[in-house]
Amino acid sequence: MPRFNHTTENMKTKTLLGFFLLSLMTFCISACQDDAEIILFSGSELIDETGTCTNTISSTVLYLNGWEAENIGIANGKGGYSAQSSDETIVTATVNDNRLWLSSHGKKGKVTVTVSDKDGNYVTLPVTVSYGVLTFTCLDQPEFQVSRPSEDMLLLDAEEDLQKKVNAVMAFYSFINKGDICVLRPDDVYRLSEEGEGGKFTYKTQDEQILAEGTYRIEWASLAGKQKKAFVFTYKGENDVEKQHTFFNFSPYLGTQSLTRERGPITTAWLEDVSDSPYLEDVLPADRTVVYWVDTMIFSLSAEDL
């Protein structure tokens, strides 16, 4: 009877097992490489490290008022990238040096851009094209604040009797209510608060009833004897009579809304100097100022409804 060589058989078994594992690893690596997932990202370099905020994107918006094109990075594919838009009358897509270039053509709409590599891997990017708007919602019922000029601009007055008289007579003036919405559509989303800039506005109730539509312009105006940048709203009132309101907003974020699409919501106040209102005749002392104070919530730049 031949003797069974355990050593030889064990070596054969280990060799076969090692070959099997090596083949499995090769297959897995090959499969991973064949199915490489293309990644799209904003900025100049991909940020995708553990513990950091990634800059990968899954959709984007182009704004017809100042942000008509975008340059997006491509990573993790096999190279040889190409891009195709589902509707080139709205957006065209090209690839140059591993960068996806999107360009709009003055038409609102939605498209899907497909980015492919040389091995057939692909990723889709939904793109919305519209006008960029800023939306303000009135948080509380606006108030009239009696103030006196100071070096810092305004100092709230503590005279309760005077404040009560002002509240009573100015009740006829109040035209903004809690929950009302004002939508600004700037001419240029990159210059939201620069002097001479402006755009269109819509003022409406929570249930979408339009109360006023018109234009706004950013100009210098006087508040408590000091020149400040203000938003001057102009619209047609009853009987087509032109009306105008000048509001001041000192939020440092308002001018930077176009720089990021993630900023907001932010609480900010709008002030209108109403000291010269005829309702305040014989009520307001000469050394006092009354401002119409409106607290609002501003949301980040977004696309106007299509």
C-alpha positions as CSV (number, residue, x, y, z in Angstrom):
1,M,0.0,0.0,0.0
2,P,1.4,3.4,-1.0
3,R,2.1,5.8,1.8
4,F,0.0,9.1,1.9
5,N,2.3,12.1,1.8
6,H,0.5,14.7,4.1
7,T,3.2,17.3,3.5
8,T,2.9,17.3,-0.3
9,E,-0.9,17.3,-0.2
10,N,-0.9,20.2,2.3
11,M,1.4,22.2,0.0
12,K,-0.9,21.6,-2.9
13,T,-3.9,22.7,-0.9
14,K,-2.2,25.9,0.2
15,T,-1.0,26.6,-3.4
16,L,-4.5,26.2,-4.8
17,L,-6.0,28.3,-2.0
18,G,-3.5,31.1,-2.6
19,F,-4.1,31.0,-6.3
20,F,-7.9,31.2,-5.7
21,L,-7.5,34.2,-3.3
22,L,-5.2,35.9,-5.8
23,S,-7.7,35.4,-8.6
24,L,-10.5,36.7,-6.5
25,M,-8.6,39.8,-5.5
26,T,-7.6,40.4,-9.2
27,F,-11.3,40.1,-10.2
28,C,-12.5,42.4,-7.5
29,I,-9.9,45.1,-8.3
30,S,-10.7,44.8,-12.0
31,A,-14.4,45.0,-11.3
32,C,-13.9,48.1,-9.1
33,Q,-11.8,49.7,-11.9
34,D,-14.3,48.9,-14.6
35,D,-17.2,50.4,-12.5
36,A,-15.3,53.5,-11.5
37,E,-17.8,56.1,-10.3
38,I,-17.3,59.5,-11.9
39,I,-17.4,62.3,-9.3
40,L,-18.3,66.0,-10.0
41,F,-17.2,68.7,-7.7
42,S,-17.1,72.5,-7.2
43,G,-13.9,74.5,-6.8
44,S,-10.5,73.7,-8.1
45,E,-9.8,70.5,-6.2
46,L,-11.8,67.6,-4.9
47,I,-12.3,67.6,-1.1
48,D,-13.3,64.1,-0.1
49,E,-11.4,63.3,3.1
50,T,-12.9,61.7,6.2
51,G,-13.9,64.4,8.7
52,T,-14.1,67.2,6.1
53,C,-17.1,68.7,4.3
54,T,-17.0,67.4,0.7
55,N,-17.4,69.6,-2.3
56,T,-19.0,67.0,-4.5
57,I,-22.2,68.0,-6.3
58,S,-25.2,66.1,-7.6
59,S,-27.1,69.0,-9.2
60,T,-26.6,72.7,-10.0
61,V,-28.3,75.9,-11.0
62,L,-27.4,78.5,-13.6
63,Y,-28.8,82.0,-13.1
64,L,-29.8,84.2,-16.1
65,N,-29.1,87.4,-14.1
66,G,-25.3,87.1,-13.7
67,W,-24.4,83.5,-13.2
68,E,-25.1,82.1,-16.7
69,A,-22.2,79.6,-16.8
70,E,-20.3,77.3,-14.5
71,N,-17.1,75.4,-14.4
72,I,-17.2,72.0,-12.6
73,G,-14.4,69.5,-11.8
74,I,-14.5,65.8,-12.9
75,A,-12.7,63.1,-10.9
76,N,-12.4,59.4,-10.3
77,G,-13.2,58.2,-13.8
78,K,-11.1,56.7,-16.5
79,G,-10.3,59.9,-18.4
80,G,-11.2,60.8,-22.0
81,Y,-14.3,62.6,-20.7
82,S,-17.2,63.8,-22.8
83,A,-20.5,65.6,-22.0
84,Q,-23.9,65.8,-23.5
85,S,-26.9,68.0,-22.6
86,S,-30.4,66.7,-23.0
87,D,-31.5,70.1,-24.5
88,E,-28.7,72.3,-26.0
89,T,-31.1,75.2,-26.5
90,I,-31.1,75.6,-22.7
91,V,-27.6,74.4,-21.7
92,T,-24.6,73.3,-23.7
93,A,-21.9,71.1,-22.0
94,T,-18.3,70.7,-23.0
95,V,-15.2,69.1,-21.3
96,N,-11.8,70.7,-21.3
97,D,-8.9,69.4,-19.1
98,N,-11.1,67.3,-16.8
99,R,-13.4,70.3,-16.3
100,L,-17.1,70.4,-17.2
101,W,-18.2,73.7,-18.7
102,L,-21.9,74.6,-18.6
103,S,-23.3,77.5,-20.5
104,S,-26.9,78.7,-20.6
105,H,-28.5,80.6,-23.5
106,G,-31.1,82.9,-22.0
107,K,-33.9,80.3,-21.7
108,K,-35.4,79.0,-18.5
109,G,-35.8,75.3,-18.0
110,K,-34.3,72.0,-16.7
111,V,-31.9,69.7,-18.5
112,T,-29.8,66.6,-17.7
113,V,-26.1,66.6,-18.5
114,T,-24.4,63.3,-18.9
115,V,-20.7,63.0,-18.3
116,S,-19.0,59.8,-19.7
117,D,-15.4,58.5,-19.6
118,K,-13.6,56.5,-22.3
119,D,-14.7,53.2,-20.7
120,G,-18.4,54.0,-20.8
121,N,-18.8,54.9,-17.1
122,Y,-21.1,57.9,-16.7
123,V,-22.8,60.2,-14.3
124,T,-25.8,62.5,-14.7
125,L,-26.2,66.0,-13.5
126,P,-29.6,67.7,-13.2
127,V,-29.2,71.4,-14.2
128,T,-31.8,74.1,-13.6
129,V,-31.7,77.4,-15.5
130,S,-33.7,80.4,-14.1
131,Y,-33.4,83.8,-12.6
132,G,-31.7,84.1,-9.1
133,V,-34.0,85.5,-6.4
134,L,-33.7,86.5,-2.8
135,T,-36.8,85.8,-0.6
136,F,-37.6,87.7,2.6
137,T,-40.3,86.6,5.0
138,C,-41.7,88.9,7.7
139,L,-41.2,87.2,11.0
140,D,-43.3,89.3,13.4
141,Q,-45.7,92.1,13.1
142,P,-43.6,95.2,12.3
143,E,-43.2,97.9,14.9
144,F,-42.7,101.7,15.0
145,Q,-39.6,102.6,17.1
146,V,-39.1,106.1,18.5
147,S,-35.4,106.9,18.5
148,R,-33.1,109.8,18.9
149,P,-30.0,110.4,16.8
150,S,-26.7,109.2,18.2
151,E,-23.1,108.7,17.1
152,D,-24.0,105.1,16.3
153,M,-26.9,106.2,14.2
154,L,-30.1,105.6,16.4
155,L,-30.8,105.2,20.1
156,L,-34.1,103.7,21.0
157,D,-36.2,106.1,23.2
158,A,-37.5,104.9,26.5
159,E,-40.4,107.4,26.8
160,E,-43.4,105.0,27.0
161,D,-46.1,107.6,26.6
162,L,-44.5,109.0,23.4
163,Q,-44.1,105.5,22.1
164,K,-47.8,104.7,22.7
165,K,-48.9,107.9,20.9
166,V,-46.8,107.0,17.9
167,N,-48.1,103.5,17.8
168,A,-51.7,104.8,17.9
169,V,-51.4,107.3,15.1
170,M,-49.1,105.2,12.9
171,A,-51.5,102.2,12.9
172,F,-53.1,103.9,9.8
173,Y,-49.7,103.7,8.0
174,S,-48.7,100.1,8.6
175,F,-48.8,98.1,5.4
176,I,-46.6,95.0,6.2
177,N,-48.0,92.0,8.1
178,K,-46.4,89.0,9.8
179,G,-45.9,86.3,7.2
180,D,-45.8,88.6,4.2
181,I,-43.1,87.8,1.6
182,C,-40.9,90.0,-0.5
183,V,-39.0,88.5,-3.5
184,L,-36.1,90.4,-5.0
185,R,-34.9,89.6,-8.5
186,P,-31.6,91.5,-8.9
187,D,-30.3,92.5,-12.3
188,D,-27.0,91.0,-11.3
189,V,-26.6,88.4,-8.6
190,Y,-22.9,89.2,-8.2
191,R,-23.7,92.8,-7.2
192,L,-26.6,92.5,-4.8
193,S,-25.9,95.6,-2.7
194,E,-23.7,97.9,-4.8
195,E,-24.8,101.5,-5.3
196,G,-26.7,102.0,-8.5
197,E,-27.7,98.3,-8.8
198,G,-31.3,97.1,-8.5
199,G,-33.9,94.9,-10.0
200,K,-37.5,93.9,-9.7
201,F,-39.5,93.0,-6.7
202,T,-42.8,91.2,-5.8
203,Y,-44.5,91.7,-2.5
204,K,-47.2,89.2,-1.6
205,T,-49.0,87.5,1.2
206,Q,-48.4,84.0,2.6
207,D,-51.1,82.6,0.3
208,E,-49.4,84.1,-2.8
209,Q,-51.8,87.1,-3.2
210,I,-49.7,89.8,-4.9
211,L,-49.9,93.1,-3.1
212,A,-47.3,95.1,-5.1
213,E,-44.9,94.7,-8.0
214,G,-42.3,97.1,-9.1
215,T,-38.6,97.9,-9.2
216,Y,-35.9,98.7,-6.6
217,R,-32.7,100.6,-6.7
218,I,-29.8,100.9,-4.3
219,E,-29.1,104.6,-3.5
220,W,-27.6,106.8,-0.7
221,A,-30.3,108.2,1.6
222,S,-30.4,109.9,5.0
223,L,-31.3,108.1,8.2
224,A,-31.1,110.2,11.4
225,G,-29.0,112.7,9.6
226,K,-26.4,110.2,8.3
227,Q,-26.0,109.0,4.7
228,K,-26.5,105.3,4.3
229,K,-27.1,102.9,1.5
230,A,-30.8,102.1,1.1
231,F,-33.1,100.1,-1.1
232,V,-35.6,102.4,-2.8
233,F,-38.8,100.5,-3.8
234,T,-41.0,102.1,-6.5
235,Y,-44.4,100.7,-7.6
236,K,-47.9,101.8,-8.7
237,G,-50.5,102.1,-6.0
238,E,-54.2,102.7,-6.2
239,N,-55.3,104.7,-9.3
240,D,-51.9,104.1,-10.8
241,V,-50.3,106.6,-8.4
242,E,-46.5,106.0,-8.1
243,K,-45.5,105.1,-4.6
244,Q,-42.0,104.8,-3.1
245,H,-40.6,103.4,0.1
246,T,-36.9,103.7,1.2
247,F,-35.7,100.9,3.4
248,F,-32.3,100.5,5.1
249,N,-30.7,97.1,5.6
250,F,-27.4,96.7,7.4
251,S,-26.9,93.0,7.2
252,P,-23.3,92.2,6.1
253,Y,-24.5,89.0,4.6
254,L,-26.9,90.5,2.1
255,G,-24.1,91.6,-0.2
256,T,-22.5,88.1,-0.2
257,Q,-25.6,85.9,-0.9
258,S,-24.3,85.4,-4.5
259,L,-21.0,84.0,-3.3
260,T,-22.4,80.8,-1.8
261,R,-25.5,78.8,-2.5
262,E,-25.6,77.4,1.0
263,R,-25.8,80.6,3.1
264,G,-29.0,81.2,5.0
265,P,-31.5,81.5,6.4
266,I,-30.5,84.6,8.2
267,T,-32.5,87.0,10.4
268,T,-32.2,90.7,9.3
269,A,-34.1,93.9,9.9
270,W,-35.3,96.5,7.5
271,L,-35.8,100.1,8.7
272,E,-37.8,102.9,7.0
273,D,-37.5,106.4,8.4
274,V,-41.2,107.6,8.7
275,S,-40.5,110.7,10.8
276,D,-42.0,113.0,8.1
277,S,-45.3,111.1,8.0
278,P,-48.3,113.5,8.3
279,Y,-49.7,111.2,11.0
280,L,-46.9,112.3,13.3
281,E,-47.6,116.0,13.1
282,D,-48.0,117.6,16.5
283,V,-47.0,114.2,18.1
284,L,-43.2,113.8,17.4
285,P,-40.7,116.2,19.0
286,A,-38.2,117.7,16.6
287,D,-35.3,115.8,18.2
288,R,-36.9,112.4,17.7
289,T,-36.9,109.9,14.8
290,V,-39.5,107.2,14.1
291,V,-38.5,104.1,12.1
292,Y,-40.7,101.4,10.7
293,W,-38.9,98.2,11.9
294,V,-39.5,95.0,10.0
295,D,-37.7,91.8,11.1
296,T,-37.3,89.3,8.3
297,M,-35.8,85.9,7.5
298,I,-33.7,85.9,4.3
299,F,-33.1,82.7,2.5
300,S,-30.1,82.0,0.3
301,L,-30.1,82.8,-3.4
302,S,-32.5,80.4,-5.2
303,A,-34.0,79.8,-8.6
304,E,-37.2,81.6,-9.6
305,D,-40.1,79.3,-10.3
306,L,-40.0,78.0,-13.9
